[in-house]
Structure formats: C-alpha cells, structure tokens
Amino acid sequence: MDQVARPPIEIGLTAAIVTVDDQQPLILVVAGVNGDDGGDTPDGLPFGPFDPITHRTLEMGLRAWVAEQTTLKLGYVEQLYTFGDRGRHAHPGDRGPHLVSVGYLALTRPDPNAAEALALTGARWRRWYDFFPWEDWRDGRPALLDKVVLPALRRWARRPAAGSVGRRGLGPQERIRLAFGDKGGRWDEERILDRYELLYEAALVAEARRDGRTPADGAPPPSAFGASMRFDHRRILATAIARLRAKLKYRPVVFELMGREFTLTDLQRTVEAISGRHLHKQNFRRLVEAATLVEPTGTAAPPKRGRPAALFRFRREVLKERPAPGLRVGSRS
C-alpha cells in the first residue's frame, strides 16, 4: 500500500503574559506587521518555536525565548491548553507545516525599567479589556452588553442556521443565557471563553469574518466587539483570563502580581482588575483576614492623603497549612 505523505507538524509556544499596573490588567502583545497585501496585521501574543535540541522542556523553551525577545524574566508560569485547529496559522492553499501551539499563562510584576527594552523589541503592554470590553464590570454592567452585544446575538440566534445545538446539547438561546446571563441568567466572570466563542460562531468578531464566516444582516462592525488579534490569539487570551479568574479563588496567584509589600487597598484593586468586578471594601478585608493569606509588616505606606496605610506581605506559611488557599470571591448574580 502506498504511503500517503503527511504534512509535517511544528510545535510553537504562545504566552499570555499578564501584569497589573495602575489598577489595569495588562497583556503583553507583539505589534502587528505589514502583511502581504500592504495592510497591518493585528497585535498578537508573543510566540516562538519549541526547539527540542536546545530546550529540555516546553516551559524552559518558553522562558528562554521570552527572556531573549523581551528581556522579561517570568515568574509564575502554567500550561493552559494545546491549540491545534487546522487553519489557525495557515492561509488558503498553504501546504507548509501544521503548527500546534502550546498556550501558557505567565504572571509578572510591573517593571518600569523594562519599558525601553520592550519598545526596542516591538512588544508593549495593552489593557486586556481592549480585547474584551464587555468583561469589565467594575463600574457596573457595561452598556455595550445591552446596546450592542446581546441584540446582535439575539438576531443571530433567530437565523435558521443557528438553530443547531452546541457541544453541550444546548440551543443558541440557552447558550446565550448561560454565557451572558441573559433573561434572568447569572453572569459568571469565568465564562469569558464561552462568550468569545459564541461571538465567533455568530461572526461578530473580526477573527470570524477573517475566517470566512458571515454575520446576520444588520450586525455591527467587528470593531464594536473589541480589538482583534492575529491567528487564534484572542481565544488563547480568553482561555488565560478564565483560568486566572478561576485560580484566584483557590490558589494565591494574585501575589505573583503584587510587590513584596502592599496595602490592602492595593490588593483589592488588583483582584478587582482581574475579576472585572467591584468588591465591597469591608467584605473584602474580612475575606482576607479569614483566609490568613497576609500578615502586617509593622510599617506603613506614605499617605497620598489622609492617614498612612498599613503595609502587608504574603504569608507563605499558608501554602503548607492547607491545600487550596485563595480568595473565594463569589461570582456575580
């Protein structure tokens, strides 16, 4: 029997690198470049190849090329998922190697001294809510949801082609209700990937139209649904944000984004930035005290106004005391 030639497969490493600065969650992006048609391509996440000769493990490979390309030394790193759908890096008629990308979530603290080095590489920090503007509830329910997002999804759901059930056996109306808290449903900040995939399926985001999907008549322009990213990097970013939002509740990962010493207000603002929700000050402080995640340093931060604020640090002993030390902030109802 003749052997059928199989296309080669390459392994890439894609990093969603997160920091929080000035109460804003930021994601490191690589600037778009001029495409073959003369137009600019969107920003993307940093990515590079895995070299099995040089890199003993996938994570070591990720850390090596991130340090080489951006000068950043990553702290916390965890593997997210393997993304290997056909077409994610291909062009029509492309017969090159199929690229399978291993996605990672990485956390780092703000470093103003790294800004110049980052600029030289073409990388920069961007607000992650630029890509998912409906996810930021810190000032209340985003008007974009009721003015743009939900009306467009409802129009799509009425199309005959949208009537098939999804992966969980649910129809489009029920999927919208569960993902977006529509019609009495509950908004769950961890469902960010479900929301993005619905918008992709409805051809409302730029990535879907780039892939040949057609939106319902009267659909708003893709720019109304946040900034696009190259390839499937916005899907990878949605996966990373969902993982981080969930992990806040059972692991002390937020302290990977904090300085050695911090005020409780700084800690609350960082948790709010990641989760996209406002937290009641006294309830948050009781939660922190009950979790015994921090301890006072005995010093105070210089006051911006009013009284000095007490400084705290992460109490690392908690990692030995119980298996799931986190800030169990509940989902929005």
C-alpha positions in Angstrom: 0.0 0.0 0.0 1.3 3.4 -1.0 2.2 5.6 1.9 0.4 8.9 2.0 2.7 11.9 2.6 1.6 13.6 5.8 2.3 17.3 6.4 5.0 18.0 9.0 4.0 19.3 12.4 5.8 22.0 14.3 5.3 22.9 17.9 5.0 26.6 18.9 4.8 28.2 22.3 2.4 31.0 22.9 2.5 33.1 26.1 -0.3 35.2 27.6 1.9 37.3 29.9 -0.1 39.3 32.5 0.7 42.2 34.8 -1.4 44.7 36.7 -0.4 48.3 36.7 -2.3 51.4 37.9 -5.4 49.2 38.5 -5.4 47.9 34.9 -4.8 44.3 33.9 -2.3 44.3 31.0 -1.3 41.7 28.5 2.0 41.8 26.6 1.4 41.9 22.9 3.7 41.8 19.9 3.0 44.6 17.5 1.4 43.8 14.1 3.5 44.0 11.0 2.7 44.8 7.4 1.0 41.9 5.6 1.4 40.7 2.1 -1.5 42.9 1.0 0.2 46.0 2.4 -2.2 46.2 5.4 -1.3 45.9 9.0 -1.9 42.7 10.9 -3.4 42.9 14.4 -1.4 42.6 17.5 -0.7 39.1 18.8 0.6 37.3 21.8 4.3 36.6 22.0 5.1 33.2 20.4 8.1 31.2 19.3 9.1 27.7 18.3 10.0 24.9 20.6 13.5 23.6 19.8 13.8 20.0 21.1 17.6 20.2 20.8 18.1 23.3 22.8 15.1 23.2 25.2 14.9 20.3 27.6 11.2 21.1 28.5 8.5 23.1 26.9 8.4 25.6 29.8 12.2 26.1 29.7 11.8 26.8 26.0 9.1 29.4 26.7 11.1 31.1 29.4 14.2 31.2 27.2 12.7 32.9 24.2 10.6 35.3 26.2 13.7 36.4 28.0 15.6 36.7 24.7 12.9 38.5 22.8 11.5 40.8 25.5 14.1 40.8 28.4 11.3 39.8 30.8 12.1 37.2 33.4 8.8 35.4 34.0 7.7 34.4 37.5 4.6 32.2 37.7 4.1 30.1 34.5 1.5 27.4 33.9 0.4 25.5 30.8 -3.1 26.2 29.6 -4.1 24.1 26.6 -2.8 22.8 23.3 -4.3 24.7 20.3 -4.0 22.8 17.0 -7.1 23.5 14.9 -6.5 23.4 11.1 -6.2 26.9 9.7 -5.1 28.7 12.9 -1.8 29.7 11.2 -2.5 28.7 7.6 -3.5 30.6 4.5 -5.7 29.3 1.6 -3.6 26.9 -0.4 -0.9 26.8 2.3 1.0 23.4 2.3 3.5 24.3 4.9 3.9 22.5 8.3 0.9 22.4 10.5 1.6 24.4 13.7 0.4 23.1 17.0 0.7 25.8 19.7 1.0 25.1 23.5 -0.5 28.1 25.3 0.8 29.3 28.6 -0.3 31.8 31.3 2.5 33.7 32.8 2.4 36.4 35.5 4.9 39.1 36.2 5.2 42.3 38.3 5.3 45.8 36.7 8.8 46.8 35.9 9.2 50.4 34.7 12.8 49.8 33.9 11.9 47.3 31.2 9.8 49.7 29.2 12.7 50.8 27.0 13.9 47.3 26.3 10.3 46.2 25.4 9.9 49.1 23.0 13.0 48.0 21.1 11.5 44.5 20.6 8.2 45.8 19.3 6.4 44.5 22.3 4.2 46.5 24.5 1.5 46.3 27.3 -2.2 46.6 26.4 -5.3 46.6 28.6 -6.9 43.2 28.2 -10.3 44.9 28.3 -9.4 46.4 24.9 -9.9 42.9 23.6 -12.9 42.0 25.8 -14.7 45.3 26.7 -17.9 43.6 27.9 -15.9 41.9 30.7 -15.2 44.9 32.9 -17.9 45.3 35.4 -16.0 47.4 38.0 -18.2 50.4 37.3 -21.4 48.4 36.8 -22.9 46.4 33.9 -21.2 47.6 30.7 -23.6 49.5 28.4 -22.1 47.7 25.5 -23.8 44.4 26.5 -27.4 45.7 26.2 -26.8 48.2 23.3 -24.6 46.1 21.0 -23.6 42.6 22.1 -26.9 41.0 23.2 -29.1 42.5 20.4 -26.6 41.2 17.8 -26.5 37.7 19.4 -30.3 37.5 19.5 -30.5 38.4 15.8 -28.0 35.6 15.1 -29.9 33.1 17.3 -33.1 33.6 15.2 -31.3 32.6 12.0 -32.2 29.0 10.9 -28.5 28.2 10.6 -28.0 29.0 14.3 -30.6 26.5 15.4 -28.3 23.5 15.8 -27.3 22.6 19.3 -23.8 23.3 20.6 -21.2 20.9 22.1 -23.2 20.6 25.4 -26.5 19.8 23.6 -27.9 23.4 24.2 -29.6 25.6 21.6 -28.4 29.1 20.9 -30.8 30.9 23.1 -29.9 28.8 26.1 -26.2 29.2 25.4 -26.6 33.0 25.3 -28.4 32.9 28.6 -25.8 30.8 30.3 -22.8 32.7 28.8 -24.0 36.2 29.1 -26.5 36.0 32.0 -29.3 36.9 29.6 -33.0 36.8 30.5 -32.6 36.3 34.2 -29.4 34.2 34.0 -26.3 34.7 36.2 -23.2 36.5 34.9 -20.2 34.3 35.7 -16.9 36.1 35.2 -15.2 32.7 34.5 -17.2 32.1 31.3 -15.2 34.5 29.2 -14.2 31.8 26.7 -17.8 30.7 26.2 -18.7 34.3 25.5 -16.0 34.8 23.0 -16.7 31.5 21.2 -20.4 32.5 20.9 -19.4 35.8 19.3 -17.0 34.0 17.0 -19.7 31.5 16.0 -22.1 34.4 15.3 -19.4 36.0 13.1 -19.5 39.2 15.2 -15.7 39.4 15.9 -13.1 40.2 13.3 -11.4 36.8 13.6 -14.6 35.0 12.4 -15.1 37.2 9.4 -11.4 36.8 8.6 -12.0 33.0 8.6 -14.9 33.3 6.1 -18.0 33.4 8.4 -20.9 35.6 7.5 -22.8 37.6 10.2 -26.6 38.2 10.3 -28.0 41.2 8.5 -27.6 44.4 10.4 -24.7 43.1 12.5 -22.5 45.9 13.9 -18.9 46.3 12.6 -16.4 43.9 14.2 -14.7 46.9 15.9 -17.7 47.2 18.2 -16.6 43.9 19.8 -13.1 44.8 20.9 -9.7 44.8 19.2 -8.9 41.7 17.2 -5.7 39.6 17.4 -3.8 37.6 14.9 -4.4 33.9 14.3 -6.4 32.5 17.3 -4.6 34.5 19.9 -7.7 36.2 21.3 -9.1 32.7 22.0 -5.9 31.8 23.8 -6.1 35.1 25.8 -9.7 34.3 26.7 -8.6 30.9 28.0 -5.8 32.5 30.1 -8.1 35.1 31.6 -10.7 32.5 32.5 -8.0 30.3 34.1 -6.6 33.2 36.2 -10.1 34.4 37.3 -10.9 30.9 38.5 -7.5 30.3 40.1 -7.8 33.5 42.3 -10.4 31.6 44.3 -8.3 28.6 45.3 -4.6 29.5 44.8 -2.7 32.6 46.0 -1.6 33.5 42.4 -2.6 37.2 42.9 0.5 37.7 45.0 2.6 36.9 41.9 1.4 40.3 40.7 2.0 42.2 43.9 5.1 43.8 45.2 6.9 42.5 48.3 4.8 44.8 50.4 1.4 46.3 49.7 -1.6 47.8 51.2 -5.0 46.0 51.4 -6.4 48.6 49.1 -3.7 47.7 46.5 -4.6 44.1 46.9 -8.3 44.7 46.5 -7.8 46.8 43.4 -5.6 44.1 41.8 -8.3 41.4 42.5 -10.9 43.7 41.1 -8.9 44.4 38.0 -8.5 40.7 37.2 -12.0 39.6 38.1 -13.7 42.6 36.4 -15.9 43.2 39.4 -16.2 45.7 42.2 -15.7 44.3 45.7 -17.1 45.8 48.9 -14.2 47.1 50.9 -15.2 45.7 54.4 -16.3 42.4 53.0 -13.0 42.0 51.1 -11.0 42.8 54.2 -12.9 40.3 56.3 -12.3 37.7 53.5 -8.5 38.4 53.5 -8.4 38.1 57.3 -10.4 34.9 57.3 -8.1 33.4 54.7 -4.9 34.4 56.7 -3.1 35.0 53.4 -1.3 38.2 54.6 0.5 39.5 57.6 1.3 43.0 58.7 4.9 44.3 58.2 4.6 46.8 61.0 5.2 49.7 58.7 3.0 52.0 56.7 3.0 53.5 53.2 3.5 57.2 52.8 0.0 58.7 52.7 -1.3 60.1 49.4 -3.9 61.8 51.5 -5.3 61.2 55.0 -3.7 58.7 57.3 -0.8 56.3 56.3 -2.0 52.9 55.1 -0.6 49.8 56.8 1.6 47.6 54.7 1.2 43.8 54.5 3.1 40.9 52.8 2.1 37.5 51.6 2.2 34.9 54.4 3.9 32.0 52.6 3.3 29.6 55.5 -0.3 29.3 54.3 0.9 27.1 51.4 1.9 24.4 54.0 -1.3 24.8 56.1 -4.0 24.0 53.6 -4.2 22.7 50.0 -6.4 25.5 48.5 -5.5 28.9 49.9 -7.2 31.5 47.8 -9.6 34.5 47.9 -13.0 33.0 47.4 -14.7 35.9 45.8 -18.1 34.8 44.6 -19.5 35.1 41.1 -21.9 37.9 40.3 -25.6 37.1 40.5 
